[in-house]
């Protein structure tokens, strides 16, 4: 049984490595375009700020999911131990609460940064 689980883990890891060959590797690009002639405008700063906030929110989402999974495993494997059940339940509630706060903060930052970067339309 252990050999089968080990084989499946290796198989899924190799599959993800094979599919990621066409993807750009390296750090997450926060600044995607260079400023014109070395002078950055407010629009460039707002775009870089939006990308940085998106990266932090994505990391926060994954951390909340991992904490919820840890809490779920504590509840499942706690058995009759009251302390593990309460701790797991608390972890799951805190993870869901933090996930909701992250969603609302992401919406708030998107709205705020859209007001800082207005789209100006010129009549043709």
N, C-alpha and C positions, 0 to 999 in steps of 0.2 A: 504494500500500500504506500509506503514511504517513497519507493522508487517511482511509482506512478505519479504521485504528487510532485516530486522533484522534476520528472520529465515534463509534466504539464506546465510548471513554472518556467522551465527553460524554453519550452516551445512558445509560450506567449511572449517571453522577453525577446526571443529571436524574431518573432513576427513583428513586434513593434519596432525593432531596430531595422528590419528590412523595409518596412513601410516608411520610415522616417528618412530614408536616404535622399529623397528629393526635397526635403524641407530644409530651410536655412538653419544652420546651427549657430550656437553662440548665445550670448546674453540676450535678454529681452530688449528689443529696440525701443527706447523711450523717445529719443530724438531721431526721427526718421528722415528728415530733410535738413540740409545745411542752410544756414542763413545766407541771403544774397550779399556778396561782397563783405562777409564777416559782420554785417549789421543785422541784428535780429529785431523784429517788430514785436508788438504786443501780441499779435496773432500767433507768431511762432512760439512765444512763451506760453500762451494759453494751450496750444496744441501739445507742447511738451508736458505741461502740467496735467492735462487730461490723460495723456498716456501713462504718466507716473501714477496717477490715482487709479486708473484701470488695473495696472499691475498690482498695486497694493490691495485693491478689492478682490481680485482673483485669488491672490494668496490668502486673504482673509476667508474667502468662501471655502477654499480647500481645508484650511485649518479648522473651520467650524464643522465641516463634514467629518474630518478625522476625529475630532473630539466627540461628536455624536456617535460615531462608530465605536469608539472606546467605551463610552457610556453604555451602549447597547450590549457590547460583549460583557461588561461588568454585570449587567442585569441578567443576561442569559446564563452566565457561568457562576453567578453568585450563589445559586442554590438557596439554602435556608439562612445564609448569613445576612442579617438585616443591614449591617453597615455597608456591604458591597451593593446591595439593592438600592439603598438611599443615595449612596455616592454616585452610582450609575445613573439613577433618575435625575439627580442634580446636574450631572454633566450633560445629559441630553437636553434638559430644559435650558441650561445656559447656552448650549450650542445653537439651539433653535432661536433663542432670544438674540444672540449675537448675529446670527444669519439675517434675521429681520432688520436689525439695526444696520448691518452692512448694506442690505438692499436699499433701505431708505436713504442712507448717506450717499450711495452711488447715484440715486435719482436726484438728490439735492445738489450734489456737485455737478452733475451734468446740466441741470437747469441753471445753476449759478455761472458756470463757465460758458454756457451758450449766451447768457446775457453779456458777458465780457467780450465775446467775439461775435458781434452782430454781422449779419449777412446783408451787404448793401447791394441792391439791384439798380443797375443803370439802365434807363430806357434806351432802346436802340433806334 
